[in-house]
Amino acid sequence: MTPVIALLILIITMAIGVPIPFAFILSSAYICMVGNYNPLMLFSYGFQNQNSIILLTIPLFILAGAIIDKEESEKN
């Protein structure tokens, strides 16, 4: 039941306009409080997953699109 409530917290907070990182923080804080998890474990797990080459490609793809768009707008 805890994952369902955490998901509802995430959806409701994003629906009312809370920025996405804060919505994730509230949802994970609920999981930590109800499940008696150590919040430091979540930080280390998140940091390990952020060191992925796949996650690096997303901002680089957006950057490449912005560079191409700027070059196209300068030609016109």
mmCIF file of the N, C-alpha and C atoms, coordinates in Angstrom:
data_MODEL
# 
_entry.id   MODEL 
# 
loop_
_atom_site.group_PDB 
_atom_site.id 
_atom_site.type_symbol 
_atom_site.label_atom_id 
_atom_site.label_alt_id 
_atom_site.label_comp_id 
_atom_site.label_asym_id 
_atom_site.label_entity_id 
_atom_site.label_seq_id 
_atom_site.pdbx_PDB_ins_code 
_atom_site.Cartn_x 
_atom_site.Cartn_y 
_atom_site.Cartn_z 
_atom_site.occupancy 
_atom_site.B_iso_or_equiv 
_atom_site.pdbx_formal_charge 
_atom_site.auth_seq_id 
_atom_site.auth_comp_id 
_atom_site.auth_asym_id 
_atom_site.auth_atom_id 
_atom_site.pdbx_PDB_model_num 
ATOM 1   N N  . MET A 1 1  ? 0.817  -1.190 0.000   1.00 0.00 ? 1  MET A N  1 
ATOM 2   C CA . MET A 1 1  ? 0.000  0.000  0.000   1.00 0.00 ? 1  MET A CA 1 
ATOM 3   C C  . MET A 1 1  ? 0.866  1.261  0.000   1.00 0.00 ? 1  MET A C  1 
ATOM 4   N N  . THR A 1 2  ? 2.055  1.146  0.568   1.00 0.00 ? 2  THR A N  1 
ATOM 5   C CA . THR A 1 2  ? 2.942  2.310  0.620   1.00 0.00 ? 2  THR A CA 1 
ATOM 6   C C  . THR A 1 2  ? 3.322  2.817  -0.770  1.00 0.00 ? 2  THR A C  1 
ATOM 7   N N  . PRO A 1 3  ? 3.660  1.954  -1.731  1.00 0.00 ? 3  PRO A N  1 
ATOM 8   C CA . PRO A 1 3  ? 3.986  2.482  -3.062  1.00 0.00 ? 3  PRO A CA 1 
ATOM 9   C C  . PRO A 1 3  ? 2.807  3.184  -3.728  1.00 0.00 ? 3  PRO A C  1 
ATOM 10  N N  . VAL A 1 4  ? 1.604  2.707  -3.477  1.00 0.00 ? 4  VAL A N  1 
ATOM 11  C CA . VAL A 1 4  ? 0.425  3.339  -4.069  1.00 0.00 ? 4  VAL A CA 1 
ATOM 12  C C  . VAL A 1 4  ? 0.234  4.742  -3.501  1.00 0.00 ? 4  VAL A C  1 
ATOM 13  N N  . ILE A 1 5  ? 0.374  4.876  -2.202  1.00 0.00 ? 5  ILE A N  1 
ATOM 14  C CA . ILE A 1 5  ? 0.224  6.189  -1.567  1.00 0.00 ? 5  ILE A CA 1 
ATOM 15  C C  . ILE A 1 5  ? 1.346  7.121  -2.014  1.00 0.00 ? 5  ILE A C  1 
ATOM 16  N N  . ALA A 1 6  ? 2.564  6.603  -2.123  1.00 0.00 ? 6  ALA A N  1 
ATOM 17  C CA . ALA A 1 6  ? 3.687  7.425  -2.589  1.00 0.00 ? 6  ALA A CA 1 
ATOM 18  C C  . ALA A 1 6  ? 3.449  7.898  -4.019  1.00 0.00 ? 6  ALA A C  1 
ATOM 19  N N  . LEU A 1 7  ? 2.913  7.037  -4.861  1.00 0.00 ? 7  LEU A N  1 
ATOM 20  C CA . LEU A 1 7  ? 2.598  7.421  -6.232  1.00 0.00 ? 7  LEU A CA 1 
ATOM 21  C C  . LEU A 1 7  ? 1.488  8.467  -6.261  1.00 0.00 ? 7  LEU A C  1 
ATOM 22  N N  . LEU A 1 8  ? 0.483  8.310  -5.414  1.00 0.00 ? 8  LEU A N  1 
ATOM 23  C CA . LEU A 1 8  ? -0.575 9.321  -5.331  1.00 0.00 ? 8  LEU A CA 1 
ATOM 24  C C  . LEU A 1 8  ? -0.034 10.667 -4.866  1.00 0.00 ? 8  LEU A C  1 
ATOM 25  N N  . ILE A 1 9  ? 0.869  10.654 -3.897  1.00 0.00 ? 9  ILE A N  1 
ATOM 26  C CA . ILE A 1 9  ? 1.496  11.895 -3.444  1.00 0.00 ? 9  ILE A CA 1 
ATOM 27  C C  . ILE A 1 9  ? 2.236  12.552 -4.597  1.00 0.00 ? 9  ILE A C  1 
ATOM 28  N N  . LEU A 1 10 ? 2.962  11.752 -5.358  1.00 0.00 ? 10 LEU A N  1 
ATOM 29  C CA . LEU A 1 10 ? 3.713  12.272 -6.499  1.00 0.00 ? 10 LEU A CA 1 
ATOM 30  C C  . LEU A 1 10 ? 2.781  12.884 -7.545  1.00 0.00 ? 10 LEU A C  1 
ATOM 31  N N  . ILE A 1 11 ? 1.721  12.185 -7.889  1.00 0.00 ? 11 ILE A N  1 
ATOM 32  C CA . ILE A 1 11 ? 0.800  12.676 -8.913  1.00 0.00 ? 11 ILE A CA 1 
ATOM 33  C C  . ILE A 1 11 ? 0.056  13.918 -8.442  1.00 0.00 ? 11 ILE A C  1 
ATOM 34  N N  . ILE A 1 12 ? -0.410 13.925 -7.206  1.00 0.00 ? 12 ILE A N  1 
ATOM 35  C CA . ILE A 1 12 ? -1.166 15.065 -6.693  1.00 0.00 ? 12 ILE A CA 1 
ATOM 36  C C  . ILE A 1 12 ? -0.285 16.302 -6.577  1.00 0.00 ? 12 ILE A C  1 
ATOM 37  N N  . THR A 1 13 ? 0.931  16.131 -6.081  1.00 0.00 ? 13 THR A N  1 
ATOM 38  C CA . THR A 1 13 ? 1.799  17.305 -5.949  1.00 0.00 ? 13 THR A CA 1 
ATOM 39  C C  . THR A 1 13 ? 2.185  17.878 -7.312  1.00 0.00 ? 13 THR A C  1 
ATOM 40  N N  . MET A 1 14 ? 2.379  17.018 -8.303  1.00 0.00 ? 14 MET A N  1 
ATOM 41  C CA . MET A 1 14 ? 2.685  17.534 -9.636  1.00 0.00 ? 14 MET A CA 1 
ATOM 42  C C  . MET A 1 14 ? 1.448  18.170 -10.258 1.00 0.00 ? 14 MET A C  1 
ATOM 43  N N  . ALA A 1 15 ? 0.256  17.654 -9.944  1.00 0.00 ? 15 ALA A N  1 
ATOM 44  C CA . ALA A 1 15 ? -0.980 18.207 -10.501 1.00 0.00 ? 15 ALA A CA 1 
ATOM 45  C C  . ALA A 1 15 ? -1.280 19.596 -9.945  1.00 0.00 ? 15 ALA A C  1 
ATOM 46  N N  . ILE A 1 16 ? -0.877 19.856 -8.705  1.00 0.00 ? 16 ILE A N  1 
ATOM 47  C CA . ILE A 1 16 ? -1.152 21.178 -8.137  1.00 0.00 ? 16 ILE A CA 1 
ATOM 48  C C  . ILE A 1 16 ? -0.050 22.188 -8.453  1.00 0.00 ? 16 ILE A C  1 
ATOM 49  N N  . GLY A 1 17 ? 0.971  21.750 -9.163  1.00 0.00 ? 17 GLY A N  1 
ATOM 50  C CA . GLY A 1 17 ? 1.977  22.686 -9.644  1.00 0.00 ? 17 GLY A CA 1 
ATOM 51  C C  . GLY A 1 17 ? 3.281  22.722 -8.877  1.00 0.00 ? 17 GLY A C  1 
ATOM 52  N N  . VAL A 1 18 ? 3.499  21.749 -8.019  1.00 0.00 ? 18 VAL A N  1 
ATOM 53  C CA . VAL A 1 18 ? 4.769  21.676 -7.300  1.00 0.00 ? 18 VAL A CA 1 
ATOM 54  C C  . VAL A 1 18 ? 5.844  21.247 -8.303  1.00 0.00 ? 18 VAL A C  1 
ATOM 55  N N  . PRO A 1 19 ? 7.019  21.881 -8.281  1.00 0.00 ? 19 PRO A N  1 
ATOM 56  C CA . PRO A 1 19 ? 8.082  21.453 -9.205  1.00 0.00 ? 19 PRO A CA 1 
ATOM 57  C C  . PRO A 1 19 ? 8.416  19.972 -9.024  1.00 0.00 ? 19 PRO A C  1 
ATOM 58  N N  . ILE A 1 20 ? 8.772  19.333 -10.123 1.00 0.00 ? 20 ILE A N  1 
ATOM 59  C CA . ILE A 1 20 ? 8.959  17.880 -10.143 1.00 0.00 ? 20 ILE A CA 1 
ATOM 60  C C  . ILE A 1 20 ? 10.002 17.393 -9.131  1.00 0.00 ? 20 ILE A C  1 
ATOM 61  N N  . PRO A 1 21 ? 11.167 18.053 -8.995  1.00 0.00 ? 21 PRO A N  1 
ATOM 62  C CA . PRO A 1 21 ? 12.121 17.538 -7.987  1.00 0.00 ? 21 PRO A CA 1 
ATOM 63  C C  . PRO A 1 21 ? 11.553 17.565 -6.564  1.00 0.00 ? 21 PRO A C  1 
ATOM 64  N N  . PHE A 1 22 ? 10.782 18.600 -6.244  1.00 0.00 ? 22 PHE A N  1 
ATOM 65  C CA . PHE A 1 22 ? 10.195 18.670 -4.899  1.00 0.00 ? 22 PHE A CA 1 
ATOM 66  C C  . PHE A 1 22 ? 9.098  17.620 -4.724  1.00 0.00 ? 22 PHE A C  1 
ATOM 67  N N  . ALA A 1 23 ? 8.376  17.317 -5.794  1.00 0.00 ? 23 ALA A N  1 
ATOM 68  C CA . ALA A 1 23 ? 7.357  16.268 -5.723  1.00 0.00 ? 23 ALA A CA 1 
ATOM 69  C C  . ALA A 1 23 ? 8.018  14.914 -5.458  1.00 0.00 ? 23 ALA A C  1 
ATOM 70  N N  . PHE A 1 24 ? 9.139  14.652 -6.119  1.00 0.00 ? 24 PHE A N  1 
ATOM 71  C CA . PHE A 1 24 ? 9.867  13.405 -5.865  1.00 0.00 ? 24 PHE A CA 1 
ATOM 72  C C  . PHE A 1 24 ? 10.430 13.368 -4.447  1.00 0.00 ? 24 PHE A C  1 
ATOM 73  N N  . ILE A 1 25 ? 10.881 14.506 -3.947  1.00 0.00 ? 25 ILE A N  1 
ATOM 74  C CA . ILE A 1 25 ? 11.408 14.557 -2.581  1.00 0.00 ? 25 ILE A CA 1 
ATOM 75  C C  . ILE A 1 25 ? 10.306 14.246 -1.579  1.00 0.00 ? 25 ILE A C  1 
ATOM 76  N N  . LEU A 1 26 ? 9.113  14.821 -1.787  1.00 0.00 ? 26 LEU A N  1 
ATOM 77  C CA . LEU A 1 26 ? 8.002  14.551 -0.869  1.00 0.00 ? 26 LEU A CA 1 
ATOM 78  C C  . LEU A 1 26 ? 7.596  13.077 -0.910  1.00 0.00 ? 26 LEU A C  1 
ATOM 79  N N  . SER A 1 27 ? 7.554  12.520 -2.095  1.00 0.00 ? 27 SER A N  1 
ATOM 80  C CA . SER A 1 27 ? 7.182  11.113 -2.229  1.00 0.00 ? 27 SER A CA 1 
ATOM 81  C C  . SER A 1 27 ? 8.221  10.199 -1.571  1.00 0.00 ? 27 SER A C  1 
ATOM 82  N N  . SER A 1 28 ? 9.490  10.475 -1.793  1.00 0.00 ? 28 SER A N  1 
ATOM 83  C CA . SER A 1 28 ? 10.526 9.636  -1.179  1.00 0.00 ? 28 SER A CA 1 
ATOM 84  C C  . SER A 1 28 ? 10.610 9.872  0.328   1.00 0.00 ? 28 SER A C  1 
ATOM 85  N N  . ALA A 1 29 ? 10.304 11.081 0.783   1.00 0.00 ? 29 ALA A N  1 
ATOM 86  C CA . ALA A 1 29 ? 10.282 11.329 2.236   1.00 0.00 ? 29 ALA A CA 1 
ATOM 87  C C  . ALA A 1 29 ? 9.172  10.514 2.891   1.00 0.00 ? 29 ALA A C  1 
ATOM 88  N N  . TYR A 1 30 ? 8.035  10.412 2.212   1.00 0.00 ? 30 TYR A N  1 
ATOM 89  C CA . TYR A 1 30 ? 6.957  9.582  2.749   1.00 0.00 ? 30 TYR A CA 1 
ATOM 90  C C  . TYR A 1 30 ? 7.400  8.118  2.850   1.00 0.00 ? 30 TYR A C  1 
ATOM 91  N N  . ILE A 1 31 ? 8.056  7.624  1.813   1.00 0.00 ? 31 ILE A N  1 
ATOM 92  C CA . ILE A 1 31 ? 8.519  6.234  1.834   1.00 0.00 ? 31 ILE A CA 1 
ATOM 93  C C  . ILE A 1 31 ? 9.521  6.021  2.967   1.00 0.00 ? 31 ILE A C  1 
ATOM 94  N N  . CYS A 1 32 ? 10.409 6.987  3.179   1.00 0.00 ? 32 CYS A N  1 
ATOM 95  C CA . CYS A 1 32 ? 11.405 6.854  4.248   1.00 0.00 ? 32 CYS A CA 1 
ATOM 96  C C  . CYS A 1 32 ? 10.745 6.856  5.622   1.00 0.00 ? 32 CYS A C  1 
ATOM 97  N N  . MET A 1 33 ? 9.732  7.708  5.793   1.00 0.00 ? 33 MET A N  1 
ATOM 98  C CA . MET A 1 33 ? 9.094  7.806  7.110   1.00 0.00 ? 33 MET A CA 1 
ATOM 99  C C  . MET A 1 33 ? 8.242  6.579  7.418   1.00 0.00 ? 33 MET A C  1 
ATOM 100 N N  . VAL A 1 34 ? 7.511  6.095  6.443   1.00 0.00 ? 34 VAL A N  1 
ATOM 101 C CA . VAL A 1 34 ? 6.627  4.951  6.687   1.00 0.00 ? 34 VAL A CA 1 
ATOM 102 C C  . VAL A 1 34 ? 7.409  3.642  6.734   1.00 0.00 ? 34 VAL A C  1 
ATOM 103 N N  . GLY A 1 35 ? 8.389  3.487  5.856   1.00 0.00 ? 35 GLY A N  1 
ATOM 104 C CA . GLY A 1 35 ? 9.121  2.231  5.775   1.00 0.00 ? 35 GLY A CA 1 
ATOM 105 C C  . GLY A 1 35 ? 10.337 2.142  6.669   1.00 0.00 ? 35 GLY A C  1 
ATOM 106 N N  . ASN A 1 36 ? 10.616 3.193  7.442   1.00 0.00 ? 36 ASN A N  1 
ATOM 107 C CA . ASN A 1 36 ? 11.795 3.243  8.310   1.00 0.00 ? 36 ASN A CA 1 
ATOM 108 C C  . ASN A 1 36 ? 13.086 2.999  7.541   1.00 0.00 ? 36 ASN A C  1 
ATOM 109 N N  . TYR A 1 37 ? 13.191 3.619  6.369   1.00 0.00 ? 37 TYR A N  1 
ATOM 110 C CA . TYR A 1 37 ? 14.410 3.534  5.575   1.00 0.00 ? 37 TYR A CA 1 
ATOM 111 C C  . TYR A 1 37 ? 15.337 4.680  5.950   1.00 0.00 ? 37 TYR A C  1 
ATOM 112 N N  . ASN A 1 38 ? 16.611 4.472  5.707   1.00 0.00 ? 38 ASN A N  1 
ATOM 113 C CA . ASN A 1 38 ? 17.598 5.511  5.934   1.00 0.00 ? 38 ASN A CA 1 
ATOM 114 C C  . ASN A 1 38 ? 17.645 6.409  4.694   1.00 0.00 ? 38 ASN A C  1 
ATOM 115 N N  . PRO A 1 39 ? 17.391 7.729  4.826   1.00 0.00 ? 39 PRO A N  1 
ATOM 116 C CA . PRO A 1 39 ? 17.421 8.603  3.655   1.00 0.00 ? 39 PRO A CA 1 
ATOM 117 C C  . PRO A 1 39 ? 18.782 8.643  2.966   1.00 0.00 ? 39 PRO A C  1 
ATOM 118 N N  . LEU A 1 40 ? 19.853 8.415  3.698   1.00 0.00 ? 40 LEU A N  1 
ATOM 119 C CA . LEU A 1 40 ? 21.181 8.425  3.087   1.00 0.00 ? 40 LEU A CA 1 
ATOM 120 C C  . LEU A 1 40 ? 21.344 7.285  2.087   1.00 0.00 ? 40 LEU A C  1 
ATOM 121 N N  . MET A 1 41 ? 20.608 6.190  2.308   1.00 0.00 ? 41 MET A N  1 
ATOM 122 C CA . MET A 1 41 ? 20.654 5.084  1.361   1.00 0.00 ? 41 MET A CA 1 
ATOM 123 C C  . MET A 1 41 ? 20.066 5.521  0.021   1.00 0.00 ? 41 MET A C  1 
ATOM 124 N N  . LEU A 1 42 ? 19.007 6.319  0.053   1.00 0.00 ? 42 LEU A N  1 
ATOM 125 C CA . LEU A 1 42 ? 18.398 6.797  -1.182  1.00 0.00 ? 42 LEU A CA 1 
ATOM 126 C C  . LEU A 1 42 ? 19.340 7.718  -1.939  1.00 0.00 ? 42 LEU A C  1 
ATOM 127 N N  . PHE A 1 43 ? 20.087 8.542  -1.214  1.00 0.00 ? 43 PHE A N  1 
ATOM 128 C CA . PHE A 1 43 ? 21.026 9.450  -1.873  1.00 0.00 ? 43 PHE A CA 1 
ATOM 129 C C  . PHE A 1 43 ? 22.133 8.671  -2.580  1.00 0.00 ? 43 PHE A C  1 
ATOM 130 N N  . SER A 1 44 ? 22.669 7.667  -1.899  1.00 0.00 ? 44 SER A N  1 
ATOM 131 C CA . SER A 1 44 ? 23.745 6.898  -2.522  1.00 0.00 ? 44 SER A CA 1 
ATOM 132 C C  . SER A 1 44 ? 23.220 6.095  -3.713  1.00 0.00 ? 44 SER A C  1 
ATOM 133 N N  . TYR A 1 45 ? 22.009 5.556  -3.612  1.00 0.00 ? 45 TYR A N  1 
ATOM 134 C CA . TYR A 1 45 ? 21.426 4.815  -4.719  1.00 0.00 ? 45 TYR A CA 1 
ATOM 135 C C  . TYR A 1 45 ? 21.168 5.744  -5.906  1.00 0.00 ? 45 TYR A C  1 
ATOM 136 N N  . GLY A 1 46 ? 20.651 6.932  -5.635  1.00 0.00 ? 46 GLY A N  1 
ATOM 137 C CA . GLY A 1 46 ? 20.402 7.892  -6.704  1.00 0.00 ? 46 GLY A CA 1 
ATOM 138 C C  . GLY A 1 46 ? 21.683 8.361  -7.368  1.00 0.00 ? 46 GLY A C  1 
ATOM 139 N N  . PHE A 1 47 ? 22.725 8.559  -6.583  1.00 0.00 ? 47 PHE A N  1 
ATOM 140 C CA . PHE A 1 47 ? 24.000 9.000  -7.151  1.00 0.00 ? 47 PHE A CA 1 
ATOM 141 C C  . PHE A 1 47 ? 24.604 7.923  -8.039  1.00 0.00 ? 47 PHE A C  1 
ATOM 142 N N  . GLN A 1 48 ? 24.484 6.673  -7.628  1.00 0.00 ? 48 GLN A N  1 
ATOM 143 C CA . GLN A 1 48 ? 25.001 5.583  -8.449  1.00 0.00 ? 48 GLN A CA 1 
ATOM 144 C C  . GLN A 1 48 ? 24.265 5.505  -9.784  1.00 0.00 ? 48 GLN A C  1 
ATOM 145 N N  . ASN A 1 49 ? 22.979 5.760  -9.782  1.00 0.00 ? 49 ASN A N  1 
ATOM 146 C CA . ASN A 1 49 ? 22.215 5.691  -11.025 1.00 0.00 ? 49 ASN A CA 1 
ATOM 147 C C  . ASN A 1 49 ? 22.439 6.915  -11.901 1.00 0.00 ? 49 ASN A C  1 
ATOM 148 N N  . GLN A 1 50 ? 22.855 8.033  -11.322 1.00 0.00 ? 50 GLN A N  1 
ATOM 149 C CA . GLN A 1 50 ? 23.117 9.224  -12.123 1.00 0.00 ? 50 GLN A CA 1 
ATOM 150 C C  . GLN A 1 50 ? 24.441 9.124  -12.865 1.00 0.00 ? 50 GLN A C  1 
ATOM 151 N N  . ASN A 1 51 ? 25.286 8.214  -12.494 1.00 0.00 ? 51 ASN A N  1 
ATOM 152 C CA . ASN A 1 51 ? 26.561 8.042  -13.169 1.00 0.00 ? 51 ASN A CA 1 
ATOM 153 C C  . ASN A 1 51 ? 26.432 7.136  -14.384 1.00 0.00 ? 51 ASN A C  1 
ATOM 154 N N  . SER A 1 52 ? 25.278 7.129  -14.992 1.00 0.00 ? 52 SER A N  1 
ATOM 155 C CA . SER A 1 52 ? 25.016 6.271  -16.139 1.00 0.00 ? 52 SER A CA 1 
ATOM 156 C C  . SER A 1 52 ? 25.266 7.043  -17.430 1.00 0.00 ? 52 SER A C  1 
ATOM 157 N N  . ILE A 1 53 ? 25.841 6.394  -18.412 1.00 0.00 ? 53 ILE A N  1 
ATOM 158 C CA . ILE A 1 53 ? 26.099 7.025  -19.705 1.00 0.00 ? 53 ILE A CA 1 
ATOM 159 C C  . ILE A 1 53 ? 24.786 7.307  -20.432 1.00 0.00 ? 53 ILE A C  1 
ATOM 160 N N  . ILE A 1 54 ? 23.771 6.502  -20.173 1.00 0.00 ? 54 ILE A N  1 
ATOM 161 C CA . ILE A 1 54 ? 22.479 6.718  -20.818 1.00 0.00 ? 54 ILE A CA 1 
ATOM 162 C C  . ILE A 1 54 ? 21.851 8.021  -20.336 1.00 0.00 ? 54 ILE A C  1 
ATOM 163 N N  . LEU A 1 55 ? 21.960 8.327  -19.051 1.00 0.00 ? 55 LEU A N  1 
ATOM 164 C CA . LEU A 1 55 ? 21.410 9.582  -18.549 1.00 0.00 ? 55 LEU A CA 1 
ATOM 165 C C  . LEU A 1 55 ? 22.194 10.785 -19.052 1.00 0.00 ? 55 LEU A C  1 
ATOM 166 N N  . LEU A 1 56 ? 23.439 10.589 -19.407 1.00 0.00 ? 56 LEU A N  1 
ATOM 167 C CA . LEU A 1 56 ? 24.244 11.679 -19.946 1.00 0.00 ? 56 LEU A CA 1 
ATOM 168 C C  . LEU A 1 56 ? 23.809 12.027 -21.363 1.00 0.00 ? 56 LEU A C  1 
ATOM 169 N N  . THR A 1 57 ? 23.284 11.066 -22.096 1.00 0.00 ? 57 THR A N  1 
ATOM 170 C CA . THR A 1 57 ? 22.907 11.326 -23.478 1.00 0.00 ? 57 THR A CA 1 
ATOM 171 C C  . THR A 1 57 ? 21.700 12.253 -23.599 1.00 0.00 ? 57 THR A C  1 
ATOM 172 N N  . ILE A 1 58 ? 20.832 12.280 -22.611 1.00 0.00 ? 58 ILE A N  1 
ATOM 173 C CA . ILE A 1 58 ? 19.621 13.106 -22.698 1.00 0.00 ? 58 ILE A CA 1 
ATOM 174 C C  . ILE A 1 58 ? 19.958 14.592 -22.774 1.00 0.00 ? 58 ILE A C  1 
ATOM 175 N N  . PRO A 1 59 ? 20.722 15.163 -21.822 1.00 0.00 ? 59 PRO A N  1 
ATOM 176 C CA . PRO A 1 59 ? 21.036 16.591 -21.953 1.00 0.00 ? 59 PRO A CA 1 
ATOM 177 C C  . PRO A 1 59 ? 21.928 16.902 -23.157 1.00 0.00 ? 59 PRO A C  1 
ATOM 178 N N  . LEU A 1 60 ? 22.797 15.954 -23.535 1.00 0.00 ? 60 LEU A N  1 
ATOM 179 C CA . LEU A 1 60 ? 23.633 16.199 -24.710 1.00 0.00 ? 60 LEU A CA 1 
ATOM 180 C C  . LEU A 1 60 ? 22.800 16.203 -25.991 1.00 0.00 ? 60 LEU A C  1 
ATOM 181 N N  . PHE A 1 61 ? 21.762 15.371 -26.061 1.00 0.00 ? 61 PHE A N  1 
ATOM 182 C CA . PHE A 1 61 ? 20.869 15.369 -27.204 1.00 0.00 ? 61 PHE A CA 1 
ATOM 183 C C  . PHE A 1 61 ? 20.115 16.700 -27.293 1.00 0.00 ? 61 PHE A C  1 
ATOM 184 N N  . ILE A 1 62 ? 19.663 17.206 -26.155 1.00 0.00 ? 62 ILE A N  1 
ATOM 185 C CA . ILE A 1 62 ? 18.981 18.504 -26.130 1.00 0.00 ? 62 ILE A CA 1 
ATOM 186 C C  . ILE A 1 62 ? 19.942 19.610 -26.529 1.00 0.00 ? 62 ILE A C  1 
ATOM 187 N N  . LEU A 1 63 ? 21.173 19.553 -26.060 1.00 0.00 ? 63 LEU A N  1 
ATOM 188 C CA . LEU A 1 63 ? 22.178 20.552 -26.422 1.00 0.00 ? 63 LEU A CA 1 
ATOM 189 C C  . LEU A 1 63 ? 22.457 20.528 -27.915 1.00 0.00 ? 63 LEU A C  1 
ATOM 190 N N  . ALA A 1 64 ? 22.566 19.339 -28.484 1.00 0.00 ? 64 ALA A N  1 
ATOM 191 C CA . ALA A 1 64 ? 22.808 19.228 -29.926 1.00 0.00 ? 64 ALA A CA 1 
ATOM 192 C C  . ALA A 1 64 ? 21.652 19.832 -30.710 1.00 0.00 ? 64 ALA A C  1 
ATOM 193 N N  . GLY A 1 65 ? 20.428 19.605 -30.274 1.00 0.00 ? 65 GLY A N  1 
ATOM 194 C CA . GLY A 1 65 ? 19.265 20.194 -30.926 1.00 0.00 ? 65 GLY A CA 1 
ATOM 195 C C  . GLY A 1 65 ? 19.270 21.702 -30.843 1.00 0.00 ? 65 GLY A C  1 
ATOM 196 N N  . ALA A 1 66 ? 19.671 22.252 -29.699 1.00 0.00 ? 66 ALA A N  1 
ATOM 197 C CA . ALA A 1 66 ? 19.730 23.705 -29.542 1.00 0.00 ? 66 ALA A CA 1 
ATOM 198 C C  . ALA A 1 66 ? 20.807 24.309 -30.434 1.00 0.00 ? 66 ALA A C  1 
ATOM 199 N N  . ILE A 1 67 ? 21.936 23.634 -30.563 1.00 0.00 ? 67 ILE A N  1 
ATOM 200 C CA . ILE A 1 67 ? 23.019 24.130 -31.430 1.00 0.00 ? 67 ILE A CA 1 
ATOM 201 C C  . ILE A 1 67 ? 22.575 24.119 -32.888 1.00 0.00 ? 67 ILE A C  1 
ATOM 202 N N  . ILE A 1 68 ? 21.933 23.043 -33.307 1.00 0.00 ? 68 ILE A N  1 
ATOM 203 C CA . ILE A 1 68 ? 21.458 22.957 -34.691 1.00 0.00 ? 68 ILE A CA 1 
ATOM 204 C C  . ILE A 1 68 ? 20.410 24.022 -34.962 1.00 0.00 ? 68 ILE A C  1 
ATOM 205 N N  . ASP A 1 69 ? 19.510 24.242 -34.009 1.00 0.00 ? 69 ASP A N  1 
ATOM 206 C CA . ASP A 1 69 ? 18.467 25.259 -34.175 1.00 0.00 ? 69 ASP A CA 1 
ATOM 207 C C  . ASP A 1 69 ? 19.074 26.658 -34.278 1.00 0.00 ? 69 ASP A C  1 
ATOM 208 N N  . LYS A 1 70 ? 20.111 26.936 -33.488 1.00 0.00 ? 70 LYS A N  1 
ATOM 209 C CA . LYS A 1 70 ? 20.762 28.241 -33.532 1.00 0.00 ? 70 LYS A CA 1 
ATOM 210 C C  . LYS A 1 70 ? 21.457 28.443 -34.870 1.00 0.00 ? 70 LYS A C  1 
ATOM 211 N N  . GLU A 1 71 ? 22.104 27.401 -35.387 1.00 0.00 ? 71 GLU A N  1 
ATOM 212 C CA . GLU A 1 71 ? 22.782 27.515 -36.680 1.00 0.00 ? 71 GLU A CA 1 
ATOM 213 C C  . GLU A 1 71 ? 21.771 27.741 -37.805 1.00 0.00 ? 71 GLU A C  1 
ATOM 214 N N  . GLU A 1 72 ? 20.625 27.072 -37.724 1.00 0.00 ? 72 GLU A N  1 
ATOM 215 C CA . GLU A 1 72 ? 19.611 27.239 -38.754 1.00 0.00 ? 72 GLU A CA 1 
ATOM 216 C C  . GLU A 1 72 ? 19.003 28.631 -38.702 1.00 0.00 ? 72 GLU A C  1 
ATOM 217 N N  . SER A 1 73 ? 18.828 29.185 -37.501 1.00 0.00 ? 73 SER A N  1 
ATOM 218 C CA . SER A 1 73 ? 18.243 30.528 -37.391 1.00 0.00 ? 73 SER A CA 1 
ATOM 219 C C  . SER A 1 73 ? 19.245 31.600 -37.847 1.00 0.00 ? 73 SER A C  1 
ATOM 220 N N  . GLU A 1 74 ? 20.548 31.341 -37.721 1.00 0.00 ? 74 GLU A N  1 
ATOM 221 C CA . GLU A 1 74 ? 21.554 32.310 -38.182 1.00 0.00 ? 74 GLU A CA 1 
ATOM 222 C C  . GLU A 1 74 ? 21.663 32.313 -39.700 1.00 0.00 ? 74 GLU A C  1 
ATOM 223 N N  . LYS A 1 75 ? 21.348 31.197 -40.356 1.00 0.00 ? 75 LYS A N  1 
ATOM 224 C CA . LYS A 1 75 ? 21.419 31.144 -41.818 1.00 0.00 ? 75 LYS A CA 1 
ATOM 225 C C  . LYS A 1 75 ? 20.290 31.955 -42.447 1.00 0.00 ? 75 LYS A C  1 
ATOM 226 N N  . ASN A 1 76 ? 19.162 32.032 -41.787 1.00 0.00 ? 76 ASN A N  1 
ATOM 227 C CA . ASN A 1 76 ? 18.010 32.752 -42.350 1.00 0.00 ? 76 ASN A CA 1 
ATOM 228 C C  . ASN A 1 76 ? 18.082 34.195 -42.053 1.00 0.00 ? 76 ASN A C  1 
# 
